[in-house]
Amino acid sequence: MSTSLRLAVQPVKVPPPLTDETDKSLRREGAPDWIEDVLLQKLDGRLWHATTERAWRAIMADGIIRPDAEAVYRNGFCRSIGAVSLFDLSLPDRAAPVAATHWSAWLGGLDDEPRYWIEIDRAAVSERLLTPAETLARWRLALNEGSRTLRIIAGLEAAHQGPIALLSTCQVLRLTRGCLPGGAG
């Protein structure tokens, strides 16, 4: 018996994309003072996958970022749909004001275990990429269907359907206690 899932995508108001002419002083306004400006500038405007030291070793061994890999949040929405969770930092924080309060955990500012931020080449993965608005719409549909425990970072979390080859990455940042090595980029 085959069933087909029809997605009812509701329009979500998303701020216009940022360009070089956009006033970037409004961006990352929720980031705490302890995060270095050079780190924020490196992350800003890009698409990232954040992971732990152990998961990074597995990614290096496999050559791919897997949707079913060890996760910080086992009940993450992206994981539930077979997707890799990504941070889309091309939108200003006003698109996801609540999410901006979690910088410490994302950057490893709360413990000594390094965090790895892997920049994803947006053009290389575009065919299988759900924007933050599309990801949120799918999460809302799952919520309406009774999946009440799935977590999402509304307005900031994008989803890549399926694994991502390391060939589709641009750079990797290793952060310790929320800082780049040597305190600068």
N, C-alpha and C positions, 0 to 999 in steps of 0.2 A: 504494500500500500504506500503510495507516494503522496506526500502532502506538499503544498506550495505555500510559502510564507509571503504574503503581500505586505509591503511596507507602506504605511501611510505617513509620508514625510510632511510634517507641519512646518510652515515657514518660520525660520528663526531669524530675528534681527541681529545681524552681524555688522560690526563697524567696518568701514571701507578698509581695504588693504593699505598697509603702510608703505610709503615710498621714501626715497631719499629726501624728498621735499617735506615729509611729514614732521611735525614737531615731536621729536623723540624724547623731549624732556618729560612727557606725560607717560612714558613707558616704564614698566617695571616699578611703578610707584609703590607697590606693596612690599618690595624687597627690603629686608632689614639692613640697617647701617653696616653690620659686620661683613656683608658681602662686598668684595672689592669691585670697584667700578670696571676694572679691566676684565673681570670674569663676566659681569653683566653684559659688557660690550661684545664679548666672544659668543655668548649664548643668544643674544638678541637677534630677532628676525629669522631665526633658523629652525629647522625641524630636528628634534633630538630624541634618542632613546636613552633613558637613564637606568643604570644597573649597578649591582654590587660587585665586589671583587670576585667572589665565587662564580657568579653568573658570567662575568667577563671572561674568565678562564674557559668556561664551557663554550662561549661564543667563539673564542679564538680556536678552540679545538675543532668545532663543527664547521666554522667558516660562515655561519649564518646566525641571525637573531631569530630565535624560535618563539612562536606564540605560546607554546606550552612549557617554556623554560621556567626555572625557579623564579617565583615572583614575590615581590614585597607584599602585595595584596593578592591573596589566593582568590578573592571574590571580585577581582577587577573585571569590569564589563568587557574590555577588549579581549581578554583571555577567554571569556565565555563565548565569544563569537569567532574564535580562531584567529584573532588578530594580535599584532604587536602594538603595545601601547606606546604612543609618541607624545612628546611635548611640542606643540606648535607655537613657537614664540614669535610668530609673525604678527600676531594681534596684540594690541595694548592690554594691560592688565584690567582695564575697565570692562573688557569682554568677559573676564573671569575674576571678579574682585575677591571672592571667597578663596579661590585657589591660591592667590598670592600669599596667603598666610602660611603656607606649607613649605616655604623655601628651605627651612632648616633640614627637614627630613629628606627632601629631594637631593640636596647638595651634600648630605652626610655631615651636616653641622652639629649633629647630636651625638656622634660616636666617632671612634678612630678608624673604622673601616673605610677604605677609599671608596668613592663612587666614581663610576665611569659614565661619562656623557658622550654618546656616539652620535655625531652629526650624520643625518641621513640626507642623501642627495634627493631633494624633492622631485626633480625632473625624472630621475631614474625610477622612482616608485609611484609616480602619479596615477598610473592606471589602476592601482589597487589601494589607493589612499583615500580614506574617508576624512573629510575636513572635521574640525571640532564641531561645527554645526550639524553635519551629517551623523557624526558619532553620537552626539547628544540626542538627536531625533530617534536614532535606533535604540538608545538606552531608554528613552521615554516610552517607546513602544514595548520594550521588554518589561518595564515597570508596570505599564497598564495590563500586561498579560500575567502579572503576578510575581515577577522576579524582583522582589523587594530588597534583596541583600547585595545586589551588584553595585560596586563602587565605580564612580567616574569623576574626573576632574572637569566639571562643566566649563565650556568655553575655551579650554586650553588643551584638552586631550584629543588627539587625533588617533585614528586606527589604521594600521596597514594590514589588509587582509592577507594572511599567510606569512611565511618567513621572509626575512630580508637578508639577501646575500651581503657579505662584507664588501663586495665589489661596489655596492650601492651606497657606500659611506664616504664621507669627506675627511673627517678628522675625529680623533678621540681625545677627550680631556680627562685626566685623572685628577680627582679632587680629594683632598684630605682635610677633614673638618671644615668643609665648605670653601677651601682655598686651592688655588693652583700651586704647584711646587714653586718654592722660592717667593711666594706672595705676589707674583706678577705673571703676565702672559708672555 
